[in-house]
Amino acid sequence: MNETKKYGEFIKNVLNRYHLVCEKSISSLLSISKIQRLKKGQMLLQIGKTSKQKHILYEGAVVSYYLNNDGNVYHKNIFLKGDFVGSMVSVLKNEPSKFALEVVEDTTLISFNYKKYRQLIEENKDLTDFYIAYLEKNWVVDKEKREIEIVLKEAKERYIDFIVTHPNIENRIPLQYIASHLGITATQLSRIRRNIKEKSS
């Protein structure tokens, strides 16, 4: 399988998780895409920079983080294979991003110019339907689920759910990023992991 076909198949599989998309639309998306390869430690987006792109993560890992007024880091999200990556607010409003995107593992991204991406969505019904389904799942269903879990589930339960969903994640992502993603401190996470290890030994 050549490179172009490989990335086209990957885009199709990602989009079809939300809504079936025809081959013509996949080809159109592929025609406006470019492949970015970034090394661990590089920045995909800096705080204060205006985002012009939307990305699908092909391999690797990216984290997003904020800085508060005291300069403390708050890690917002962890992006893994098949995730859409980018600052939605920045591209939609054409304003500087309030968070950064940092590459924490050598990463390959399929990147789209956002204006061209939106134009294709508006011109193709299957892509429009995909976009609606994507927004509903990620910005309504999953967001509400995450908010409820932070309130109702114990930190240990949230951690176990996370590592079951993402096997080997602790060997790929720094633990302080995982802790922040779960809404707990690094000390709490260390205590939870130690407690689990003691019970399993």
N, C-alpha and C positions, 0 to 999 in steps of 0.2 A: 504494500500500500504506500503510495507516494505521500509526501508531506501535506500537500493541499487536501487530498482526499481524507487523510487522517484527521486533520483539524476540522474539516467539514462534517465528518461523522461525529466528532466530539461535540461540536456546536449543536447538531441535530439532537443528540442524546440529552444534552442539557435542557434545551428548549422543550423537548417532548415530555419532560417531567411535568411540565405545567400545562401544555396544550400542544396538540399535534400540528406540526408546521410542514409545509410542502417543500419538495426539493428545490423548487425555483427560489423560494424565499431564503433557504439555506445558502444557495449559490450567491444570492444578492448580498447576504451578510458577509459571506466569505470574501466577496469582491471588495468590500470596504474595510477589511480587517488587516491588521499587521501583527506579526509575532514579536513580542518583547521578551528578552531573557535577562533577568536581573539576578545578581549575586546576593547572598545573605549579607544583610547590613545596609544594602542600598535602600533609598527612599523612592517609592512609587509616587507619592504625593506629599509635599511639605505643607505644614500649617501655614495659612496665609496665601497659598498659591491657588489660582482658580483652575479647577479641573475642566478639561475639554474632552475627556475620554471615558468610555465605559469598558470594563474588562471582564473576560471570563477566565478564571484561573484554571490553567491546563494541568500544571503540576507545581508542587511547592507549597508555600504557606506565607500569608501576609496578615499582619495585625494592624488595627487602627487604634489610635490613641489621641487623647486630649491632654492639654496642659492647663491646670487651673491657675488662678491668679498668683498662687504661691510657688508655681513651677513644678508642682507634683504631677506625676503622670497617672492618667486613668485609662486603662486599656478597654476599649469599647467592644470590639468584635475580633474574632479569629476567622479568617477566610481560608478555605481549603479547596481541594480539587473539585471543580464543577460549580463553585460559587461565583456569583457576580460580584465584582469588586469596583468600588469607586465612591465618590461623594455625590450622592443624588442631589442634595441641596445646592452644592456648588455648581454642578452642571445645569440644573434647572433654572437657577436664579442668576447664573453667570457672576458669582461672587466668590471671594476667597474662602477656601475650606477652613472650617474650625477644627478639623482633626487631620492627623497625618496617617499615611499608609506606609508601613515599614515592612520590608522583606526580611523574614526571619529564617528562611530556608531558600536555597537556590530555586528560582521560580521561573516558569514560563507562562506568559499571559497571551491570550488572544484579545487584541485591543481594537476598539472601534471609535472613530470620530463620532462624538455624541450627536451632532447635528445631522450627520448622514444616517446614523442609527435610528434616530427619531423619525426622519423622513421615510425610511423604509417601513417603520412601524405604522405610520399614518397612511401609507400607500397600499399596504397589504393586509387584508382582513385577518388572515391566519396569524400574522405577527401582532396585530392589534389585540386579538383574543389572547395570544400568549402573554402580552404585556399586562393586560388586565388581570389574568390569572396569577401572574408572577407577583404583581403588586398586592393582590388580595392575600396571597399566601404569606409573603414575607413581611408586609407592613401592617397586616391586620391579624391573621390567624397565628402566625409564629410569634409576632410581637406580644400579643395578648397571652399566649401560652407561657412565654418567657417571664412576663411580668407576674403572672399568677404563681408560677413555680418559685420565684424568688421570695414570695410572701408565704406560700403554703408548704413548700418542701424544705426540709432541713438541709443544711449545707452539705452534709455527707451524702445525702440522697442525690442532690444535684450533681455532685462530683462523680458519683458512681454512674449515673445516667450518662454523663458527658464522656467518660472514658469507655463505656460500653458502646456508645454511638461512634466514637472515634478511637479505635484501637491503636495503640502505640503512640498516641498523641503526646504523652509526657516525654518521649524521647525526641520529639521534634520541636515542641514549643516551650520556651522558658516558663517555668512554673509560676512566676509572678504574673505572666500574661493570662495564664489559665485561671489563677485565683481572681484576678480582676474581672475576667469574663464571667465568672460564676457569682460575682457580687460579694466576695469574701476577701479577707486579707491573706497575704502570703503566709503569715504565722498560722492562721486558721487552717489553711490548706496543708501546711506541713504537719500540723497536729492530726488532721483527718487521715492523711496518708500513713502516718506512724501508727495510728490506732488500727487501721485496716491491716497493716502489715503484722502487727502484734497478734491480732485475732486469727490471722491465716497461718501463723507459724506454729 
